[in-house]
Each structure stands twice: as C-alpha cells, then as structure tokens.
Amino acid sequence: MRLEIGGVLVAACLVLTGCAASWQQELRYKIVSVDNDTPTEYFRLELVGDPPEDALEAEQLKWHFESTAAIKGAQIGDEVLCSVDQEKGNAFGNSNVVTHLKNCKKA
C-alpha cells in the first residue's frame, strides 16, 4: 500500500510540473532603430534569419527591445549576439511563454 501511494504522488508531481519547460540558445539580431520615447533608450532588434523551430514560442524571437546601455558601443546597423531564454510556467503559475535576452554583445 505504501509503495502505491508513493507512486501516485510521484505521478501527480510529474503531471503537475510536466507543463513547465525552458529553452535557451544564442541568436543573432540586427539593430534596426532606436526608441527614445521613454526616459530609457532602447534598441529595436530584429532576428537575423528564421527563428529556431525548437523554440517554445518562435514568434516571440523575431524582434525585441534592449536597453542601449546594455549593448556597449553598438549602433543602428550593427549585429549583436544575445543569449536568449524562453520559459513556460506550469499549471499553477503563469503558463505563458516568457522570453528574455541577456548578455548581448556586438557580433
């Protein structure tokens, strides 16, 4: 009986967390413009090439805004490499895919 209860608990945990997922890859973006409509300036980045098919939400990778201060020495027309993470929550939290760009540097 004890083994059955343990097995049920493990199975329940797997079912409940089975919806959570993550994805990471380095991607190349091109700086196409600067948005200075807010106190912080942002580069508008557009993905170079097609988004990877194995991404959790490929459409979210096509363009992003990144603070101009976060990419030292970059300007419009430059290409940058960024570490990109996508996370999808589980059934108890936010189940939407969230995309983060980190450590962008000139290519």
C-alpha positions as CSV (number, residue, x, y, z in Angstrom):
1,M,0.0,0.0,0.0
2,R,2.8,2.4,0.9
3,L,4.5,1.9,-2.5
4,E,1.3,2.6,-4.3
5,I,0.8,5.9,-2.5
6,G,4.4,6.9,-3.3
7,G,3.9,6.0,-6.9
8,V,0.7,8.0,-7.1
9,L,2.5,11.1,-5.5
10,V,5.4,10.9,-8.0
11,A,3.0,10.5,-10.9
12,A,0.9,13.5,-9.7
13,C,4.1,15.6,-9.4
14,L,5.2,14.7,-12.9
15,V,1.7,15.6,-14.3
16,L,1.6,18.9,-12.5
17,T,5.1,20.0,-13.5
18,G,5.0,18.5,-16.9
19,C,3.8,21.7,-18.5
20,A,6.8,23.7,-17.3
21,A,9.5,24.0,-20.0
22,S,12.6,26.1,-20.9
23,W,14.7,26.7,-24.0
24,Q,18.0,28.6,-24.5
25,Q,20.2,29.5,-27.4
26,E,22.5,32.2,-28.7
27,L,20.8,34.2,-31.5
28,R,22.0,37.0,-33.8
29,Y,19.9,40.2,-34.1
30,K,20.4,43.3,-36.1
31,I,19.8,46.7,-34.5
32,V,17.3,48.5,-36.8
33,S,16.3,51.6,-34.8
34,V,16.5,53.4,-31.5
35,D,13.3,54.0,-29.5
36,N,13.8,57.1,-27.3
37,D,10.1,57.7,-26.5
38,T,10.8,56.9,-22.8
39,P,13.5,58.1,-20.4
40,T,15.5,54.9,-21.2
41,E,16.6,54.5,-24.8
42,Y,16.1,51.1,-26.4
43,F,17.5,49.4,-29.5
44,R,14.9,47.6,-31.6
45,L,16.4,44.3,-32.5
46,E,15.2,42.1,-35.4
47,L,16.3,38.5,-35.6
48,V,18.7,37.7,-38.4
49,G,17.3,34.7,-40.3
50,D,14.4,32.5,-39.2
51,P,13.6,31.6,-35.6
52,P,14.7,28.1,-34.5
53,E,11.9,25.6,-34.9
54,D,12.6,24.0,-31.5
55,A,11.9,27.3,-29.6
56,L,9.0,27.3,-27.2
57,E,7.4,30.3,-29.0
58,A,9.3,31.1,-32.2
59,E,7.2,34.2,-33.0
60,Q,8.5,35.9,-29.8
61,L,12.1,35.7,-31.1
62,K,11.5,37.8,-34.2
63,W,12.1,41.2,-32.6
64,H,12.9,42.6,-29.2
65,F,13.8,45.9,-27.4
66,E,17.0,46.0,-25.4
67,S,18.4,49.0,-23.5
68,T,21.1,50.9,-25.4
69,A,23.2,50.9,-22.2
70,A,23.1,47.1,-22.2
71,I,24.9,46.7,-25.5
72,K,28.1,48.8,-25.2
73,G,29.4,50.5,-28.3
74,A,26.6,49.3,-30.5
75,Q,24.7,51.4,-33.0
76,I,22.0,51.1,-35.7
77,G,23.0,48.7,-38.4
78,D,25.2,46.5,-36.1
79,E,24.5,42.9,-35.5
80,V,24.6,41.5,-32.0
81,L,24.7,38.1,-30.4
82,C,22.4,37.5,-27.5
83,S,21.8,34.7,-25.1
84,V,18.0,34.0,-25.4
85,D,16.0,32.1,-22.8
86,Q,12.4,31.1,-23.0
87,E,10.4,29.8,-20.1
88,K,6.9,28.4,-19.9
89,G,5.3,28.2,-16.5
90,N,3.3,25.3,-15.1
91,A,-0.4,24.8,-14.5
92,F,-0.3,26.6,-11.1
93,G,1.6,29.7,-12.3
94,N,1.7,31.8,-15.5
95,S,1.6,29.2,-18.3
96,N,2.6,31.8,-21.0
97,V,6.0,31.7,-22.6
98,V,8.3,34.5,-21.4
99,T,11.4,35.4,-23.5
100,H,14.5,37.1,-22.0
101,L,17.6,38.4,-23.9
102,K,20.8,38.5,-21.9
103,N,24.5,39.4,-22.4
104,C,24.0,41.0,-25.9
105,K,27.3,41.9,-27.5
106,K,28.4,43.2,-30.9
107,A,28.9,40.3,-33.3
